[in-house]
Amino acid sequence: MIPITTESRYNAMINLRKGEISREIFSDKEIFQEELEKVFTRAWLFVGHESQVPNPGDFFTSRMGAESVILARDKKKKVHVFLNSCRHRGMKVCQYDHGNTTLFTCPYHSWSYTTEGKLFGVPQFKNLYEGCLDKEEWSLIEVPKMEIYKGTVWASWDKDAPDLMTYLGDAKMHLDLALDCRDGREGGSEVLFGVHKWIIPCNWKFAAENFLGDTYHNVSHRSVDLIGIGPSAEAGAKGRRDNELEKAKHLWVNFPAGHGVHSAIMPETWEFLDTYQNDPIVAEYFREAHAKRKERLGAEQHRLVPFVGTIYPNVSFHGNQPRNLCVWHPHGPESTEAWRFFLVDADAPQEVKDFLRSYYMRYSGPAGMTEQDDMENWNYATAGSRGVIAKRYPYNYAQSLGKVEASGPVAGNVSLQVSEENPRQFYRRWRDYMNSADWDTLLGRKDKEPASFAA
């Protein structure tokens, strides 16, 4: 008999040629534990946004994988990411979602740490620890890799991980469409105060793959499209958003590191549509932003517009209506904690920010009408992955199999029709992480063909 190895097991679960994927990867406890060890300790993970910690002493408690981390700005204004765990007995040294402090103090035995992560205070130090505890050696555990890109803060536990720009590759251009100002200036976004957080009884991968560009599931949003919740709903426009992409060429694009997006190219004759009709001041703001963006980027570049995407493994984005970053934090094989960071231009008028806050919450989050449709799908899909009989039969990921171009209108592997090529590439990389592959493999440098044609 051929021995079953970890590698052969995961290779059998991800059949790219047939477009078949085992249901076990969405429900098995052992596989989930391996994901925490092999995926979430190596990949670059989104931690937060600089606008959440603008001042010295500011902090925001975030997560990397299943573990709590602290995003903090020290008194010298440097940003850090620490494991939220005391070096004495592991208790969280920060119990709050956000705030400002000079010290993080463990409530268990009162060890305290500076915002630079240094061990500062140890009760009864002279009597109990003098000569046997070097404070310099017992600082908070800090991530070995951390980068800030256009205000977004990313980190990796792998000291050998490539730099963030290499990791993002050509997906960066599409992420930029969500992070840049609406008038084409680079960066300039901020997070609206408060992050939506809620727990869904689903596997994190179902949510992540949905944002790779699963347009096929639009039937799920039929009821929302009929009543209209978009920024022009009061003017009689139906649907979840204004119909800006009606005449666009849609692109489903995946990238070597496992990222995938659904973006669009507007026609050459593209002019600003009459959007945001619920508020004339907001409408005029976006009209002016459109004109400035075209002037700043040029007649060709400004035509590429965002829709949705996922940066591997678990951060997704809406790029325009709405505009947010979504993180799918793994709690267990059948439990995901979803976080929504709503984005606006930092220098937008307050009326625009207030309008967008209201619209974003109608659309996304635990009470968002569109999000509720998605959550029900993910919940039942997860439940449908655990059955004894169900697990004998793989899921079908063969949509538009083989219909992908390596030389399309933008960089990456491009599909010009509704396709599951993006999730096929996503799970190709997932398989490689689970097989403990080297970084050349994880970055796609050893790929010889798109996922549809790969073994």
Secondary structure, DSSP 8 states (H G I E B T S, - for coil): -----HHHHHHHHEETTTTEE-GGGGT-HHHHHHHHHHTTTTS-EEEEEGGGS-STTEEEEEEETTEEEEEEE-TTS-EEEEES--TTT---S--SSEEE-SEEE-TTT--EEETT--EEE-TTHHHHTTTT--GGGS---B-SEEEEETTEEEEES-TT---HHHHHGGGHHHHHHHHB-TTS-SSBEEE-SS-EEEEESS-HHHHHHHTTT-GGGGGGGHHHHHH--STTGGGT--SSS--TTTT-EEEEEE-TTS-EEEEEE--TT-------TT-HHHHHHHHHHHHHHHHHH-TTGGGEEEEEEEETTTEEEEESSSEEEEEEEEEETTEEEEEEEEEEETTS-HHHHHHHHHHHHHHSSTT-HHHHHHHHHHHHHHHTTS-TTGGGS-EE--TTTT--BSSSSSSSEEESSS-SHHHHHHHHHHHHHHTT--HHHHTTTT--S-GGG--
